[in-house]
């Protein structure tokens, strides 16, 4: 009897498995074509691979329209591509420099500000090949030889450096840590010739020779910061005719001490007549130096004295600054030890802002002289000042034209002392009181409340405890037995 097998319909057959196609076939699949569709100009992997044939290779056109399809930016000129990259945020400039060599070069042309860490990189001239358009350079970290692999970093308002294990107590900076002066001068000569469009420069221990090169080859220099400067070094910057912003740091506690005296201030005043902002940190001087600056720098609008060592009587010289608009005192242990008689003080008629930050205000005579000279001020700011009690703050009532008052961290001032002054200021429009713990919400009188209601700008957070209590209201925290944690 013949044996007949019934054929299975095609619709009921199981689909083939990948293992059947690739692993268990006797002969491999021949004539495989891989094709990648990019655009109208396609890149193909078209290679017949039989047994024993060479592996597939990518055939890419080296030039022509097909090459442009691989890198569309190759059709753009450097100026056009540079304009496109300049529209990206500064935080992405480092990432785009990793794309290719061309983008690395263009990213270097976008860089305008640089803090140098390796001084030989400047002396060799490679700095300008990498960054040809620098306008802001800081040479201080590269001029100090400190162990970069140290995990101890000391940061100051003006300086930051790594500390080794051999530093002595009370002195973090030694002269032998600085590079030799001739080495720094050579670097400044190279910098001046390579960056003729330099606008801002930060230096330390610069000499007359190095500063003279900068003044001669950088006519557009507008801002200069000098650390550890002396009277002699100020002779060179007198040739910087377009200098507008100058910061002199002569004394820095625990780091260095090279004070600037009346001689240096006088040289500075006669050389830099276009100064708009001047900051003197740790500088010595007296009436003569400040008066010379006021007479020779008619465009001076902002004067900052930080931890000054001025002799008595310097406040009277402020009257020579006829265009001064902002006077800022920072970290001063004293204002003026001997301001002199009231008749010789004068006044700053154009002064608008008086800022006292981290100063010791315990001398009533110097406070009286300061507010007399600043009698027409519009804005007064006190921040973390020691000794500012009701009596000292009451002297500020001399200034009748105050429109803005800011008090922050004045723990000795009370609500009564604040009330006695601000109620006498008829033009007060803005008030800011923050972290003054002796000024209480519950002590606000109706006349103070009515004044607060008409102010244009008002910020009232005087007592940190009351702020904490208001934030915990309704939570049960802060009350005895309200919330507690069980011990495991």
C-alpha positions as a LaTeX table, in Angstrom:
\begin{tabular}{lrrr}
\hline
Residue & $x$ (\AA) & $y$ (\AA) & $z$ (\AA) \\
\hline
Unk1 & 0.00 & 0.00 & 0.00 \\
Unk2 & 1.56 & 3.19 & $-1.04$ \\
Unk3 & 2.22 & 5.75 & 1.63 \\
Unk4 & 1.04 & 9.19 & 0.75 \\
Unk5 & 2.07 & 12.28 & 2.73 \\
Unk6 & $-0.24$ & 15.17 & 2.98 \\
Unk7 & 1.30 & 18.47 & 2.12 \\
Unk8 & 1.00 & 21.24 & 4.70 \\
Unk9 & $-0.60$ & 24.41 & 3.38 \\
Unk10 & 1.71 & 27.36 & 2.97 \\
Unk11 & $-0.43$ & 29.44 & 5.28 \\
Unk12 & 0.19 & 27.01 & 8.13 \\
Unk13 & 3.93 & 26.83 & 7.78 \\
Unk14 & 5.99 & 28.37 & 10.59 \\
Unk15 & 8.15 & 31.38 & 9.69 \\
Unk16 & 11.85 & 30.61 & 9.38 \\
Unk17 & 14.08 & 31.41 & 12.31 \\
Unk18 & 17.17 & 33.58 & 12.20 \\
Unk19 & 19.20 & 30.64 & 13.38 \\
Unk20 & 18.06 & 28.61 & 10.41 \\
Unk21 & 19.05 & 31.33 & 8.00 \\
Unk22 & 22.46 & 32.25 & 9.39 \\
Unk23 & 23.79 & 29.47 & 11.59 \\
Unk24 & 22.67 & 26.17 & 10.21 \\
Unk25 & 22.70 & 26.74 & 6.48 \\
Unk26 & 25.35 & 24.89 & 4.59 \\
Unk27 & 26.22 & 27.82 & 2.36 \\
Unk28 & 26.34 & 31.46 & 3.52 \\
Unk29 & 24.19 & 34.05 & 1.92 \\
Unk30 & 25.96 & 35.57 & $-1.07$ \\
Unk31 & 25.89 & 38.98 & $-2.66$ \\
Unk32 & 24.94 & 40.98 & 0.42 \\
Unk33 & 24.54 & 44.69 & $-0.23$ \\
Unk34 & 24.68 & 47.25 & 2.56 \\
Unk35 & 23.42 & 50.66 & 1.66 \\
Unk36 & 23.27 & 53.75 & 3.89 \\
Unk37 & 21.01 & 56.50 & 2.65 \\
Unk38 & 22.30 & 59.89 & 3.92 \\
Unk39 & 20.88 & 62.32 & 1.38 \\
Unk40 & 20.88 & 62.75 & $-2.37$ \\
Unk41 & 24.65 & 62.11 & $-2.30$ \\
Unk42 & 24.65 & 58.68 & $-0.64$ \\
Unk43 & 27.49 & 56.72 & 0.84 \\
Unk44 & 27.26 & 53.02 & $-0.07$ \\
Unk45 & 28.87 & 49.89 & 1.20 \\
Unk46 & 28.43 & 47.91 & $-1.99$ \\
Unk47 & 30.65 & 44.87 & $-1.90$ \\
Unk48 & 29.95 & 41.27 & $-2.81$ \\
Unk49 & 31.36 & 39.12 & $-0.06$ \\
Unk50 & 31.83 & 35.48 & $-0.87$ \\
Unk51 & 33.84 & 32.88 & 0.88 \\
Unk52 & 37.39 & 34.01 & 1.16 \\
Unk53 & 36.75 & 37.59 & $-0.02$ \\
Unk54 & 38.18 & 40.69 & 1.62 \\
Unk55 & 36.10 & 42.48 & 4.31 \\
Unk56 & 33.89 & 45.38 & 3.36 \\
Unk57 & 35.48 & 48.81 & 2.95 \\
Unk58 & 33.93 & 52.28 & 3.02 \\
Unk59 & 34.65 & 54.22 & $-0.14$ \\
Unk60 & 34.36 & 57.94 & 0.75 \\
Unk61 & 34.90 & 60.69 & $-1.80$ \\
Unk62 & 37.82 & 62.91 & $-0.82$ \\
Unk63 & 36.56 & 66.08 & $-2.45$ \\
Unk64 & 33.68 & 67.59 & $-4.32$ \\
Unk65 & 30.01 & 67.77 & $-3.40$ \\
Unk66 & 30.09 & 64.33 & $-1.82$ \\
Unk67 & 32.73 & 65.47 & 0.66 \\
Unk68 & 30.51 & 68.38 & 1.64 \\
Unk69 & 27.73 & 65.92 & 2.42 \\
Unk70 & 29.99 & 64.28 & 5.01 \\
Unk71 & 30.94 & 67.60 & 6.70 \\
Unk72 & 28.44 & 70.32 & 5.78 \\
Unk73 & 30.50 & 72.94 & 7.64 \\
Unk74 & 33.35 & 72.51 & 5.12 \\
Unk75 & 31.38 & 74.66 & 2.67 \\
Unk76 & 31.40 & 77.56 & 5.16 \\
Unk77 & 34.24 & 80.02 & 5.38 \\
Unk78 & 36.09 & 80.51 & 8.64 \\
Unk79 & 34.43 & 83.87 & 9.24 \\
Unk80 & 30.92 & 82.45 & 8.74 \\
Unk81 & 31.55 & 79.42 & 10.91 \\
Unk82 & 33.20 & 81.61 & 13.55 \\
Unk83 & 30.10 & 83.81 & 13.63 \\
Unk84 & 27.88 & 80.73 & 14.12 \\
Unk85 & 30.05 & 79.34 & 16.92 \\
Unk86 & 30.12 & 82.72 & 18.65 \\
Unk87 & 26.35 & 82.47 & 19.12 \\
Unk88 & 26.77 & 79.42 & 21.36 \\
Unk89 & 27.06 & 79.85 & 25.16 \\
Unk90 & 30.57 & 80.24 & 26.53 \\
Unk91 & 30.15 & 77.03 & 28.53 \\
Unk92 & 30.05 & 75.04 & 25.25 \\
Unk93 & 33.23 & 76.46 & 23.74 \\
Unk94 & 35.33 & 73.75 & 25.35 \\
Unk95 & 33.13 & 71.02 & 23.89 \\
Unk96 & 33.17 & 72.36 & 20.34 \\
Unk97 & 36.97 & 72.53 & 20.41 \\
Unk98 & 37.04 & 68.71 & 20.57 \\
Unk99 & 35.24 & 68.19 & 17.25 \\
Unk100 & 38.18 & 68.62 & 14.88 \\
Unk101 & 41.35 & 70.65 & 14.40 \\
Unk102 & 39.55 & 73.36 & 12.50 \\
Unk103 & 37.01 & 73.83 & 15.27 \\
Unk104 & 39.81 & 73.78 & 17.83 \\
Unk105 & 41.47 & 76.71 & 16.05 \\
Unk106 & 38.19 & 78.61 & 15.77 \\
Unk107 & 37.36 & 78.01 & 19.44 \\
Unk108 & 40.73 & 79.52 & 20.34 \\
Unk109 & 39.83 & 82.64 & 18.37 \\
Unk110 & 36.63 & 82.95 & 20.39 \\
Unk111 & 38.51 & 83.02 & 23.69 \\
Unk112 & 39.02 & 86.55 & 25.03 \\
Unk113 & 39.61 & 85.98 & 28.76 \\
Unk114 & 42.31 & 83.71 & 30.20 \\
Unk115 & 43.86 & 82.91 & 33.59 \\
Unk116 & 47.38 & 81.64 & 32.91 \\
Unk117 & 48.75 & 78.77 & 35.00 \\
Unk118 & 52.02 & 78.06 & 33.18 \\
Unk119 & 54.38 & 80.99 & 32.61 \\
Unk120 & 56.66 & 79.18 & 30.08 \\
Unk121 & 53.59 & 78.76 & 27.87 \\
Unk122 & 53.55 & 82.57 & 27.60 \\
Unk123 & 57.30 & 83.01 & 27.15 \\
Unk124 & 57.42 & 80.49 & 24.29 \\
Unk125 & 54.86 & 82.41 & 22.26 \\
Unk126 & 52.48 & 79.44 & 21.94 \\
Unk127 & 49.82 & 81.34 & 23.85 \\
Unk128 & 49.07 & 83.67 & 20.93 \\
Unk129 & 49.03 & 80.87 & 18.36 \\
Unk130 & 46.38 & 79.14 & 20.45 \\
Unk131 & 44.43 & 82.23 & 21.56 \\
Unk132 & 45.10 & 85.13 & 19.15 \\
Unk133 & 42.26 & 87.41 & 20.30 \\
Unk134 & 42.89 & 87.71 & 24.04 \\
Unk135 & 41.79 & 90.93 & 25.70 \\
Unk136 & 41.71 & 89.88 & 29.39 \\
Unk137 & 44.71 & 88.09 & 30.94 \\
Unk138 & 45.45 & 87.15 & 34.57 \\
Unk139 & 49.13 & 86.28 & 35.21 \\
Unk140 & 49.02 & 86.00 & 39.01 \\
Unk141 & 48.61 & 82.17 & 39.34 \\
Unk142 & 51.41 & 81.57 & 36.82 \\
Unk143 & 53.78 & 83.97 & 38.62 \\
Unk144 & 53.62 & 82.06 & 41.92 \\
Unk145 & 55.41 & 78.72 & 42.19 \\
Unk146 & 53.14 & 76.67 & 44.42 \\
Unk147 & 52.56 & 72.89 & 44.48 \\
Unk148 & 49.63 & 72.44 & 42.09 \\
Unk149 & 49.04 & 68.87 & 43.31 \\
Unk150 & 48.40 & 70.05 & 46.87 \\
Unk151 & 44.88 & 69.53 & 48.19 \\
Unk152 & 45.15 & 72.65 & 50.40 \\
Unk153 & 43.81 & 75.73 & 48.61 \\
Unk154 & 43.77 & 79.12 & 50.29 \\
Unk155 & 41.30 & 81.56 & 48.78 \\
Unk156 & 41.25 & 85.27 & 49.52 \\
Unk157 & 39.12 & 88.02 & 48.05 \\
Unk158 & 42.07 & 89.01 & 45.81 \\
Unk159 & 44.22 & 85.87 & 45.64 \\
Unk160 & 43.92 & 82.08 & 45.54 \\
Unk161 & 46.84 & 79.64 & 45.74 \\
Unk162 & 47.80 & 76.08 & 46.67 \\
Unk163 & 49.62 & 75.56 & 49.96 \\
Unk164 & 52.25 & 72.96 & 50.71 \\
Unk165 & 52.90 & 71.33 & 54.05 \\
Unk166 & 55.88 & 73.64 & 54.72 \\
Unk167 & 54.00 & 76.96 & 55.13 \\
Unk168 & 54.53 & 78.73 & 58.44 \\
Unk169 & 51.81 & 79.95 & 60.74 \\
Unk170 & 50.67 & 83.50 & 60.00 \\
Unk171 & 52.53 & 83.70 & 56.67 \\
Unk172 & 51.20 & 81.80 & 53.67 \\
Unk173 & 53.32 & 83.54 & 51.06 \\
Unk174 & 57.09 & 83.80 & 50.82 \\
Unk175 & 59.16 & 85.86 & 48.41 \\
Unk176 & 60.98 & 82.82 & 47.07 \\
Unk177 & 57.67 & 81.52 & 45.71 \\
Unk178 & 57.61 & 84.33 & 43.15 \\
Unk179 & 59.26 & 83.94 & 39.77 \\
Unk180 & 62.41 & 86.04 & 39.19 \\
Unk181 & 61.67 & 89.62 & 38.19 \\
Unk182 & 63.58 & 89.36 & 34.89 \\
Unk183 & 61.56 & 86.28 & 33.96 \\
Unk184 & 58.30 & 88.15 & 34.63 \\
Unk185 & 59.53 & 91.18 & 32.65 \\
Unk186 & 60.38 & 88.98 & 29.67 \\
Unk187 & 56.91 & 87.46 & 29.78 \\
Unk188 & 55.32 & 90.90 & 29.88 \\
Unk189 & 57.30 & 91.98 & 26.81 \\
Unk190 & 56.11 & 88.91 & 24.91 \\
Unk191 & 52.53 & 89.50 & 26.07 \\
Unk192 & 52.56 & 93.17 & 25.09 \\
Unk193 & 53.74 & 92.40 & 21.55 \\
Unk194 & 51.43 & 89.44 & 21.09 \\
Unk195 & 48.27 & 91.07 & 22.49 \\
Unk196 & 48.21 & 94.67 & 21.26 \\
Unk197 & 44.43 & 94.82 & 21.88 \\
Unk198 & 44.76 & 93.97 & 25.57 \\
Unk199 & 42.13 & 95.69 & 27.71 \\
Unk200 & 42.49 & 94.10 & 31.17 \\
Unk201 & 45.62 & 92.79 & 32.89 \\
Unk202 & 46.26 & 91.34 & 36.36 \\
Unk203 & 49.89 & 91.26 & 37.59 \\
Unk204 & 51.91 & 90.61 & 40.70 \\
Unk205 & 55.37 & 91.98 & 41.58 \\
Unk206 & 55.71 & 93.76 & 38.26 \\
Unk207 & 58.72 & 96.03 & 37.76 \\
Unk208 & 59.14 & 99.26 & 35.83 \\
Unk209 & 60.64 & 97.49 & 32.80 \\
Unk210 & 57.75 & 95.07 & 32.38 \\
Unk211 & 55.03 & 97.67 & 32.91 \\
Unk212 & 56.75 & 100.03 & 30.49 \\
Unk213 & 56.50 & 97.40 & 27.75 \\
Unk214 & 52.78 & 96.97 & 28.42 \\
Unk215 & 52.21 & 100.74 & 28.37 \\
Unk216 & 54.13 & 101.13 & 25.09 \\
Unk217 & 52.55 & 98.29 & 23.09 \\
Unk218 & 49.01 & 98.12 & 24.53 \\
Unk219 & 47.36 & 101.49 & 23.88 \\
Unk220 & 43.86 & 100.09 & 24.48 \\
Unk221 & 44.57 & 98.94 & 28.06 \\
Unk222 & 41.68 & 100.15 & 30.19 \\
Unk223 & 41.76 & 98.04 & 33.38 \\
Unk224 & 44.82 & 97.12 & 35.45 \\
Unk225 & 45.19 & 95.22 & 38.72 \\
Unk226 & 48.57 & 95.28 & 40.47 \\
Unk227 & 49.41 & 92.99 & 43.38 \\
Unk228 & 52.40 & 93.64 & 45.60 \\
Unk229 & 53.10 & 96.95 & 43.92 \\
Unk230 & 55.40 & 99.74 & 45.11 \\
Unk231 & 55.75 & 103.45 & 44.53 \\
Unk232 & 58.50 & 102.87 & 41.97 \\
Unk233 & 56.39 & 100.52 & 39.84 \\
Unk234 & 53.68 & 103.18 & 39.51 \\
Unk235 & 56.02 & 105.36 & 37.45 \\
Unk236 & 55.60 & 103.04 & 34.46 \\
Unk237 & 51.80 & 103.03 & 34.29 \\
Unk238 & 51.72 & 106.80 & 33.88 \\
Unk239 & 52.21 & 106.09 & 30.16 \\
Unk240 & 48.88 & 104.20 & 30.02 \\
Unk241 & 46.92 & 107.12 & 28.68 \\
Unk242 & 43.60 & 105.26 & 28.31 \\
Unk243 & 43.65 & 103.56 & 31.71 \\
Unk244 & 40.23 & 103.96 & 33.38 \\
Unk245 & 40.03 & 101.27 & 36.10 \\
Unk246 & 42.92 & 100.68 & 38.49 \\
Unk247 & 43.21 & 98.41 & 41.54 \\
Unk248 & 46.33 & 98.63 & 43.73 \\
Unk249 & 46.91 & 95.92 & 46.34 \\
Unk250 & 49.93 & 96.84 & 48.43 \\
Unk251 & 49.30 & 94.97 & 51.68 \\
Unk252 & 47.54 & 91.63 & 52.09 \\
Unk253 & 47.54 & 90.22 & 55.59 \\
Unk254 & 49.36 & 86.88 & 55.69 \\
Unk255 & 50.61 & 87.18 & 52.10 \\
Unk256 & 52.78 & 90.23 & 51.39 \\
Unk257 & 53.45 & 93.80 & 52.46 \\
Unk258 & 54.60 & 96.39 & 49.92 \\
Unk259 & 52.68 & 99.54 & 50.75 \\
Unk260 & 51.92 & 102.42 & 48.44 \\
Unk261 & 52.52 & 105.86 & 49.99 \\
Unk262 & 51.73 & 109.47 & 49.07 \\
Unk263 & 54.65 & 109.41 & 46.63 \\
Unk264 & 53.09 & 106.64 & 44.59 \\
Unk265 & 49.62 & 108.18 & 44.75 \\
Unk266 & 51.00 & 111.49 & 43.49 \\
Unk267 & 52.85 & 109.80 & 40.61 \\
Unk268 & 49.67 & 107.92 & 39.79 \\
Unk269 & 47.54 & 111.06 & 39.85 \\
Unk270 & 49.78 & 112.96 & 37.43 \\
Unk271 & 50.06 & 110.03 & 35.00 \\
Unk272 & 46.56 & 108.52 & 34.86 \\
Unk273 & 44.28 & 111.47 & 34.36 \\
Unk274 & 41.43 & 109.46 & 32.82 \\
Unk275 & 40.76 & 107.26 & 35.82 \\
Unk276 & 37.09 & 106.51 & 36.44 \\
Unk277 & 37.39 & 103.82 & 39.14 \\
Unk278 & 40.19 & 103.53 & 41.70 \\
Unk279 & 40.58 & 100.90 & 44.42 \\
Unk280 & 43.30 & 101.16 & 47.06 \\
Unk281 & 43.75 & 98.02 & 49.17 \\
Unk282 & 46.21 & 98.07 & 52.05 \\
Unk283 & 47.72 & 101.35 & 50.84 \\
Unk284 & 49.29 & 104.02 & 52.98 \\
Unk285 & 48.79 & 107.70 & 52.34 \\
Unk286 & 47.34 & 110.89 & 53.77 \\
Unk287 & 45.70 & 114.16 & 52.80 \\
Unk288 & 48.38 & 114.87 & 50.18 \\
Unk289 & 47.90 & 111.66 & 48.18 \\
Unk290 & 44.08 & 111.77 & 48.12 \\
Unk291 & 44.00 & 115.47 & 47.28 \\
Unk292 & 46.45 & 114.93 & 44.38 \\
Unk293 & 44.15 & 112.24 & 42.96 \\
Unk294 & 41.12 & 114.50 & 43.33 \\
Unk295 & 42.79 & 117.44 & 41.59 \\
Unk296 & 44.48 & 115.53 & 38.73 \\
Unk297 & 41.75 & 112.96 & 37.99 \\
Unk298 & 38.61 & 114.98 & 37.27 \\
Unk299 & 36.80 & 111.97 & 35.77 \\
Unk300 & 37.05 & 109.84 & 38.94 \\
Unk301 & 33.56 & 108.56 & 39.84 \\
Unk302 & 34.21 & 105.62 & 42.16 \\
Unk303 & 36.74 & 105.37 & 45.01 \\
Unk304 & 37.18 & 102.21 & 47.11 \\
Unk305 & 39.39 & 101.98 & 50.19 \\
Unk306 & 39.95 & 98.44 & 51.48 \\
Unk307 & 41.78 & 97.91 & 54.79 \\
Unk308 & 43.51 & 101.24 & 54.33 \\
Unk309 & 46.44 & 102.56 & 56.39 \\
Unk310 & 45.81 & 106.23 & 55.78 \\
Unk311 & 47.10 & 108.82 & 58.17 \\
Unk312 & 44.74 & 111.13 & 60.00 \\
Unk313 & 43.06 & 113.88 & 58.00 \\
Unk314 & 42.56 & 112.08 & 54.69 \\
Unk315 & 38.75 & 112.54 & 54.79 \\
Unk316 & 39.12 & 116.29 & 54.25 \\
Unk317 & 40.82 & 115.60 & 50.89 \\
Unk318 & 37.65 & 113.97 & 49.51 \\
Unk319 & 36.24 & 117.41 & 48.77 \\
Unk320 & 38.76 & 117.71 & 45.89 \\
Unk321 & 37.03 & 114.81 & 44.10 \\
Unk322 & 34.47 & 116.99 & 42.40 \\
Unk323 & 32.89 & 114.25 & 40.27 \\
Unk324 & 32.95 & 111.43 & 42.85 \\
Unk325 & 29.67 & 109.49 & 42.90 \\
Unk326 & 30.47 & 106.34 & 44.89 \\
Unk327 & 32.59 & 106.05 & 48.05 \\
Unk328 & 33.13 & 102.52 & 49.35 \\
Unk329 & 34.95 & 101.49 & 52.54 \\
Unk330 & 35.67 & 97.77 & 52.99 \\
Unk331 & 37.26 & 95.99 & 55.94 \\
Unk332 & 38.60 & 99.19 & 57.48 \\
Unk333 & 39.61 & 98.92 & 61.13 \\
Unk334 & 39.25 & 102.68 & 61.46 \\
Unk335 & 37.83 & 105.48 & 59.37 \\
Unk336 & 40.06 & 108.44 & 60.22 \\
Unk337 & 42.10 & 108.71 & 63.38 \\
Unk338 & 42.25 & 112.54 & 63.29 \\
Unk339 & 39.78 & 114.12 & 60.82 \\
Unk340 & 40.51 & 117.67 & 62.02 \\
Unk341 & 38.13 & 120.53 & 62.57 \\
Unk342 & 34.74 & 120.69 & 60.92 \\
Unk343 & 35.56 & 123.98 & 59.13 \\
Unk344 & 38.24 & 122.32 & 56.96 \\
Unk345 & 36.33 & 119.19 & 55.93 \\
Unk346 & 34.42 & 120.42 & 52.89 \\
Unk347 & 31.89 & 118.20 & 51.10 \\
Unk348 & 31.43 & 115.98 & 48.04 \\
Unk349 & 28.59 & 117.64 & 46.21 \\
Unk350 & 28.15 & 114.97 & 43.52 \\
Unk351 & 28.30 & 111.95 & 45.86 \\
Unk352 & 25.36 & 109.56 & 45.45 \\
Unk353 & 26.33 & 106.30 & 47.21 \\
Unk354 & 28.12 & 105.61 & 50.50 \\
Unk355 & 28.85 & 101.94 & 51.22 \\
Unk356 & 30.38 & 100.65 & 54.47 \\
Unk357 & 31.17 & 96.92 & 54.45 \\
Unk358 & 32.81 & 94.97 & 57.31 \\
Unk359 & 34.13 & 98.16 & 58.92 \\
Unk360 & 34.65 & 98.98 & 62.59 \\
Unk361 & 32.54 & 102.03 & 63.44 \\
Unk362 & 33.45 & 102.87 & 67.03 \\
Unk363 & 34.91 & 106.38 & 66.67 \\
Unk364 & 32.20 & 109.02 & 66.92 \\
Unk365 & 34.43 & 111.85 & 65.67 \\
Unk366 & 35.42 & 110.04 & 62.47 \\
Unk367 & 31.80 & 109.03 & 61.81 \\
Unk368 & 30.73 & 112.64 & 62.21 \\
Unk369 & 33.41 & 113.80 & 59.75 \\
Unk370 & 32.45 & 111.12 & 57.23 \\
Unk371 & 28.75 & 112.03 & 57.18 \\
Unk372 & 29.52 & 115.74 & 57.04 \\
Unk373 & 31.63 & 115.25 & 53.91 \\
Unk374 & 28.92 & 112.96 & 52.46 \\
Unk375 & 26.05 & 115.21 & 53.49 \\
Unk376 & 24.31 & 115.14 & 50.08 \\
Unk377 & 24.45 & 111.36 & 49.61 \\
Unk378 & 21.36 & 109.63 & 48.17 \\
Unk379 & 22.08 & 105.99 & 49.11 \\
Unk380 & 23.62 & 104.60 & 52.33 \\
Unk381 & 24.50 & 100.93 & 52.84 \\
Unk382 & 25.77 & 99.26 & 56.04 \\
Unk383 & 26.83 & 95.61 & 55.79 \\
Unk384 & 28.26 & 93.59 & 58.69 \\
Unk385 & 29.71 & 96.65 & 60.43 \\
Unk386 & 30.91 & 96.36 & 64.03 \\
Unk387 & 30.00 & 99.03 & 66.56 \\
Unk388 & 27.01 & 100.48 & 64.67 \\
Unk389 & 24.66 & 101.09 & 67.60 \\
Unk390 & 21.86 & 103.63 & 68.01 \\
Unk391 & 24.25 & 106.46 & 68.82 \\
Unk392 & 26.52 & 105.87 & 65.82 \\
Unk393 & 23.62 & 105.37 & 63.44 \\
Unk394 & 21.97 & 108.54 & 64.73 \\
Unk395 & 24.81 & 110.59 & 63.21 \\
Unk396 & 23.51 & 109.58 & 59.77 \\
Unk397 & 20.54 & 111.90 & 60.29 \\
Unk398 & 22.87 & 114.69 & 59.04 \\
Unk399 & 22.24 & 113.38 & 55.53 \\
Unk400 & 18.78 & 114.79 & 54.73 \\
Unk401 & 18.48 & 113.68 & 51.10 \\
Unk402 & 18.72 & 109.91 & 51.54 \\
Unk403 & 16.41 & 107.92 & 49.27 \\
Unk404 & 17.69 & 104.39 & 49.89 \\
Unk405 & 18.90 & 102.74 & 53.12 \\
Unk406 & 20.23 & 99.19 & 53.40 \\
Unk407 & 21.05 & 97.56 & 56.76 \\
Unk408 & 22.45 & 94.03 & 56.86 \\
Unk409 & 24.03 & 92.27 & 59.81 \\
Unk410 & 23.80 & 95.30 & 62.15 \\
Unk411 & 23.06 & 93.43 & 65.37 \\
Unk412 & 23.48 & 96.38 & 67.80 \\
Unk413 & 20.92 & 98.63 & 66.13 \\
Unk414 & 17.43 & 98.57 & 67.65 \\
Unk415 & 14.01 & 99.52 & 66.35 \\
Unk416 & 14.09 & 102.79 & 68.29 \\
Unk417 & 17.43 & 103.78 & 66.75 \\
Unk418 & 16.15 & 103.01 & 63.26 \\
Unk419 & 12.97 & 104.98 & 63.86 \\
Unk420 & 14.79 & 108.09 & 65.07 \\
Unk421 & 16.68 & 108.40 & 61.78 \\
Unk422 & 14.39 & 107.26 & 58.97 \\
Unk423 & 11.45 & 109.37 & 60.17 \\
Unk424 & 13.62 & 112.46 & 59.65 \\
Unk425 & 14.34 & 111.50 & 56.03 \\
Unk426 & 11.45 & 112.97 & 54.07 \\
Unk427 & 12.72 & 111.70 & 50.69 \\
Unk428 & 13.17 & 108.05 & 51.70 \\
Unk429 & 11.76 & 105.75 & 49.00 \\
Unk430 & 13.48 & 102.37 & 49.51 \\
Unk431 & 14.35 & 100.47 & 52.69 \\
Unk432 & 16.11 & 97.15 & 53.17 \\
Unk433 & 16.60 & 95.62 & 56.65 \\
Unk434 & 18.09 & 92.10 & 56.81 \\
Unk435 & 19.55 & 90.09 & 59.72 \\
Unk436 & 19.42 & 92.87 & 62.32 \\
Unk437 & 18.38 & 90.78 & 65.33 \\
Unk438 & 17.68 & 93.67 & 67.73 \\
Unk439 & 15.07 & 95.14 & 65.37 \\
Unk440 & 11.80 & 93.39 & 66.28 \\
Unk441 & 8.57 & 93.07 & 64.37 \\
Unk442 & 6.56 & 93.65 & 67.53 \\
Unk443 & 8.23 & 97.01 & 68.18 \\
Unk444 & 7.06 & 98.61 & 64.93 \\
Unk445 & 5.01 & 101.71 & 65.84 \\
Unk446 & 2.07 & 103.07 & 63.80 \\
Unk447 & 4.16 & 105.93 & 62.41 \\
Unk448 & 6.77 & 103.43 & 61.19 \\
Unk449 & 4.03 & 101.27 & 59.69 \\
Unk450 & 2.60 & 104.25 & 57.82 \\
Unk451 & 6.08 & 105.04 & 56.45 \\
Unk452 & 6.52 & 101.46 & 55.30 \\
Unk453 & 3.22 & 101.54 & 53.42 \\
Unk454 & 4.28 & 104.40 & 51.13 \\
Unk455 & 7.76 & 103.08 & 50.23 \\
Unk456 & 8.37 & 102.06 & 46.63 \\
Unk457 & 10.77 & 99.24 & 47.55 \\
Unk458 & 10.61 & 97.54 & 50.95 \\
Unk459 & 12.37 & 94.41 & 52.26 \\
Unk460 & 11.89 & 93.58 & 55.94 \\
Unk461 & 13.66 & 90.52 & 57.39 \\
Unk462 & 15.25 & 91.96 & 60.52 \\
Unk463 & 15.12 & 89.06 & 62.97 \\
Unk464 & 16.26 & 85.64 & 61.86 \\
Unk465 & 14.37 & 84.06 & 64.75 \\
Unk466 & 11.06 & 85.59 & 63.70 \\
Unk467 & 11.65 & 84.44 & 60.13 \\
Unk468 & 12.27 & 80.91 & 61.42 \\
Unk469 & 9.15 & 81.01 & 63.60 \\
Unk470 & 6.97 & 82.13 & 60.69 \\
Unk471 & 8.32 & 79.36 & 58.47 \\
Unk472 & 7.56 & 76.72 & 61.15 \\
Unk473 & 4.04 & 77.99 & 61.85 \\
Unk474 & 1.50 & 75.15 & 61.76 \\
Unk475 & 4.08 & 72.36 & 61.62 \\
Unk476 & 4.35 & 71.79 & 65.36 \\
Unk477 & 8.13 & 72.12 & 65.23 \\
Unk478 & 9.78 & 74.48 & 67.66 \\
Unk479 & 7.36 & 73.82 & 70.52 \\
Unk480 & 8.15 & 71.60 & 73.44 \\
Unk481 & 6.80 & 68.13 & 72.84 \\
Unk482 & 5.53 & 69.05 & 69.37 \\
Unk483 & 7.78 & 66.70 & 67.41 \\
Unk484 & 10.42 & 64.30 & 68.60 \\
Unk485 & 12.42 & 61.38 & 67.30 \\
Unk486 & 12.47 & 58.00 & 69.05 \\
Unk487 & 15.77 & 56.41 & 69.78 \\
Unk488 & 16.36 & 53.12 & 68.03 \\
\hline
\end{tabular}
